[in-house]
Amino acid sequence: MFKRTGFLTTAFIEKTFGGLSLVSFFLLTVLSFFYYKIPFVLWLVFFASLLICFFIYIARKRLFLYVIGRVFEAFITLFIVASITFVLLRMLPGGPFDQEKTLPPEIQANISAKYHLDKPLYWQYTHYLKGLFRGYLGESYKYTDRNITDILKDSLPVSVQLGVYALVLAFLLGIPLGVFSAQKQDSWKDRAAMIFSISGVSLPSFVMAPIFILIFSFYLGWLQPALWEGPLFYILPAVVLGLRPASVIARLTRSSVLDVISSDFVRTARAKGLDEKKVFYKHILKNAFLPVLTFSAPLIAGILTGSFIIEEIFAIPGLGQHFVNSVTNRDYPLILGALLVYSSLLILSNMIVDLLYAYFDPRIKVS
Amino acid sequence: MKLYRSGLNFQHDSHSRESGNLQKKQKNSNRIGIKGTLVICISFFLPACFVKKQSFYTNHDLKETFRYPILSEPPTLDWSKSTDTTSSLLIQNIMEGLTEYDFSKKHVQLKPALAARWTSTEDKKTWSFFLREDVLWTDGKKLSPNDFISAWERLLNPKTGSEYAYFLFPIKKAQEYNQGLIKDFKEVGVRIGDQGELIVELKKGLFYFPYLLTHPSTFPIRKDIINQKKSLWTSPQNIVTLGPYKLSRWDHDKALILTKNETYYGQKPSIKKVILYIIPDETTIMNLYSGGLLDIARPLLSRDLPFLKKRKDHYKNSSLSLYYYGFNVSADSLKNPKMRQAIAHAISREEIVQLLNRGDKVLKSWIPEGLFAYNPNLGLGFKPKKAKELIKQMGYSDTSKLPKIQIFYNSSTDHKMIAENIQSQLKKNIGLNVELNSQEWKTYLHRLKTKEVELFRLGWLADYPDPDNFMNLMASFSDNNHTGWKNKRFDKLILQAMTTEDGPQRKKLYDQAQKILLEEETAVFPIFTTVSHLLISPRIKNYPLNVMSYILFKNIEIVED
């Protein structure tokens, strides 16, 4: 009986589902990487376990009101983002249908009428907002007959896929490297690791990408130089995209681990005779993770929505290209759509990170 | 797996702190057991339902596949709405029009396509097109002249908002229909004759009218399909076409696949499958070509040309195009034609072309080489002495008193190089101070339209291979004339030449008009005709190289060694 109640504690259920979501995430990543079809069940398991875990966590920490408040704030922020962008776009000189070949005025009038560009600005604005409330982002001016929602549906998953590979690489490489450096502080190993990471930070991706292509696809012939068709195509862009955050994470981890090592509670833990491994994983690493966590929020949003340069160099059909091209095309609805996706992701990841602070450091009270 | 385990331990430990040490061991065994079983279940049962995804683009028989790069996603495959070159390229391969270009002669001619033959009245005002009888759409239906009528109605309908509706403006009442002035399409000069031929009545005689019908916007359309599928009609599963290829797959922003159309009426293409990869970056195209993943590399970066030119797979293709500088004649500094002439005389085109090092052809006249009425003797050449003289005639004894002028161009490396070179040439040759002004493309277009420019750069690529397409550009009624220059004599000559058949008479009219435009009034300064470069894999034969950049895949062949 006693066992049973212990077995069913909320914390335990939360951890079971947390574990399950981790496993399914791992499976999803591996399967998609090796170009397998992903069964729907796996998605279901992943999202369901993640949601359950999330809700139990919130319930356990009594954060419901806080989350509701944050979601409400998020909607206000998105509304402001949409409004300001809408106005700023109209202030840009040149319109979506300006081309080298000037169109006869009657044709211009027909096009303006079709896309409601002849209506007063406030009308267009309220029209857009009305659509937004119904979840309709409008139709692209450039890609006629395509909804913004369709374009985002096609391109966002690709960027997320690439972004997840890059993020996994960034964390799996960055954290151990930082820890390693901190443990061997001031030795040549530390220096070597830090030289590696400083070059990762300072080498821009448009330099790194061609060098990697040259080495790995032309000299060695192991990987494909571009396109998006399977593992051999995924590695280069993921590495190029992931190396920079990996380096930043490594440096952050190193400095915060060194910070925590010299703190009082670590000395206490050691003094009471705790196993060095336990001291390290439980006391040092957990606390040293906080700065990395702070850095993760904008990183995740930025990387998941795609990188223009990487997508251009490797011809990847992701969302990143739309951020730039839609502006040059003055494709107003597409710019707004892409921007809203980015802002929502940024707000969401910030919120999750704020919630996770309390997990990693019990001293922090989220409210 | 090791990582996962350590994660488990970690979670377990943090929990045990809350629940106390006593329960620790009991729970430990319990939890690992359950989680372990879970993991084992997942890892044993799930892989059973995993299937490897099929790759549509890298898994193919190279002997029957042609792989071609396009720089951008085609904005639309709806030929009433498309305006860009990428969409046109695709549409031209899955569709056909009444007529088709014939590049076998010296000047571009026409050959029959969907129209077996066509006739016109003496004054070139009424045209009759007799359709082929054996043309089938991909869904098995026969091509009917009504498909043309519905296509042209749709193109001109103001609700469609088509940008290329003006292609049919020469037709009687077409413009009025597009403006919404008349509501009944029956009033527009298109009808079906007794023998099922398509009869077109024009506003005024136009002897090059059949050339306009090579353009995708004039291709027939299946109204029933569009009504049924609405905006989804261009997707591979819905689209109904009649060209040598049909669209079989379209992954947005990634690639498109065309396959041979078995019901095509003409000679069937020899290549079964064409894959068009969407690759926005020229360097990436080059990488993929070098890696053997593409059969064509195009366009090439001008910085790579010096060494690529020496390769055996390098080809050149000149186009009917024009790169020019226009004078805004309403700007104070450029009001005086003598000033404009002085500038024209002070710039050496050869120097610019050499600087660019792309093998472009110097162009003094307005009509480019390859077109009827091309006359290399027209236009102002490089004569710095004459330029100085003109400056003196204007009353500037001291060149430092000359007004400063501004050059406007849209930001791009090549345009910048040209502008800088012109800046230095003008300073060196006539002591004119020039300021450079670059803008992002749409901002630049906006400035052109509002005439906030002085000296500006622009280009033109032929829509149809007739000198009229170029000469028309500078007429007072042209929407693309950004110079603000208007000349009644010029307009009259152009309009007259429009209805005159190719011959010495027509050439004389164009010579006179060009003289006014370039020598007397100097409203524009043509610089060169662009030559494009590409690499063609040795396994590809009969790749179409022509002045209209009209790329039909149907004649391409693959030779495997």
Chai-1 contact restraints between the chains, C-beta under 6 A:
chainA,res_idxA,chainB,res_idxB,connection_type,confidence,min_distance_angstrom,max_distance_angstrom,comment,restraint_id
A,G6,B,Q23,contact,1.0,0.0,6.0,A-B,restraint_1
A,G6,B,K27,contact,1.0,0.0,6.0,A-B,restraint_2
A,A11,B,H15,contact,1.0,0.0,6.0,A-B,restraint_3
A,K15,B,Q11,contact,1.0,0.0,6.0,A-B,restraint_4
A,Y35,B,K53,contact,1.0,0.0,6.0,A-B,restraint_5
A,Y36,B,F50,contact,1.0,0.0,6.0,A-B,restraint_6
A,Y36,B,K52,contact,1.0,0.0,6.0,A-B,restraint_7
A,K37,B,V51,contact,1.0,0.0,6.0,A-B,restraint_8
A,K37,B,K53,contact,1.0,0.0,6.0,A-B,restraint_9
A,P39,B,C49,contact,1.0,0.0,6.0,A-B,restraint_10
A,P93,B,T443,contact,1.0,0.0,6.0,A-B,restraint_11
A,P93,B,H446,contact,1.0,0.0,6.0,A-B,restraint_12
A,G94,B,K442,contact,1.0,0.0,6.0,A-B,restraint_13
A,G94,B,T443,contact,1.0,0.0,6.0,A-B,restraint_14
A,G94,B,L445,contact,1.0,0.0,6.0,A-B,restraint_15
A,G94,B,H446,contact,1.0,0.0,6.0,A-B,restraint_16
A,D98,B,K442,contact,1.0,0.0,6.0,A-B,restraint_17
A,D98,B,L445,contact,1.0,0.0,6.0,A-B,restraint_18
A,K101,B,N480,contact,1.0,0.0,6.0,A-B,restraint_19
A,T102,B,D479,contact,1.0,0.0,6.0,A-B,restraint_20
A,T102,B,N480,contact,1.0,0.0,6.0,A-B,restraint_21
A,L103,B,E163,contact,1.0,0.0,6.0,A-B,restraint_22
A,P104,B,Y166,contact,1.0,0.0,6.0,A-B,restraint_23
A,P104,B,D479,contact,1.0,0.0,6.0,A-B,restraint_24
A,E106,B,N178,contact,1.0,0.0,6.0,A-B,restraint_25
A,E106,B,Q179,contact,1.0,0.0,6.0,A-B,restraint_26
A,I107,B,A165,contact,1.0,0.0,6.0,A-B,restraint_27
A,N110,B,P158,contact,1.0,0.0,6.0,A-B,restraint_28
A,N110,B,G161,contact,1.0,0.0,6.0,A-B,restraint_29
A,I111,B,G161,contact,1.0,0.0,6.0,A-B,restraint_30
A,K114,B,G161,contact,1.0,0.0,6.0,A-B,restraint_31
A,K142,B,P75,contact,1.0,0.0,6.0,A-B,restraint_32
A,Y143,B,P75,contact,1.0,0.0,6.0,A-B,restraint_33
A,T144,B,T76,contact,1.0,0.0,6.0,A-B,restraint_34
A,T144,B,K81,contact,1.0,0.0,6.0,A-B,restraint_35
A,D145,B,T76,contact,1.0,0.0,6.0,A-B,restraint_36
A,D145,B,S231,contact,1.0,0.0,6.0,A-B,restraint_37
A,D154,B,H252,contact,1.0,0.0,6.0,A-B,restraint_38
A,P225,B,N287,contact,1.0,0.0,6.0,A-B,restraint_39
A,P225,B,G291,contact,1.0,0.0,6.0,A-B,restraint_40
A,A226,B,T284,contact,1.0,0.0,6.0,A-B,restraint_41
A,A226,B,N287,contact,1.0,0.0,6.0,A-B,restraint_42
A,A226,B,L288,contact,1.0,0.0,6.0,A-B,restraint_43
A,E229,B,S55,contact,1.0,0.0,6.0,A-B,restraint_44
A,E229,B,Y57,contact,1.0,0.0,6.0,A-B,restraint_45
A,E229,B,T58,contact,1.0,0.0,6.0,A-B,restraint_46
A,E312,B,P280,contact,1.0,0.0,6.0,A-B,restraint_47
A,E312,B,D281,contact,1.0,0.0,6.0,A-B,restraint_48
A,I313,B,D281,contact,1.0,0.0,6.0,A-B,restraint_49
A,I313,B,T284,contact,1.0,0.0,6.0,A-B,restraint_50
A,A315,B,I279,contact,1.0,0.0,6.0,A-B,restraint_51
A,A315,B,T284,contact,1.0,0.0,6.0,A-B,restraint_52
A,P317,B,D253,contact,1.0,0.0,6.0,A-B,restraint_53
A,P317,B,K254,contact,1.0,0.0,6.0,A-B,restraint_54
A,R330,B,K442,contact,1.0,0.0,6.0,A-B,restraint_55
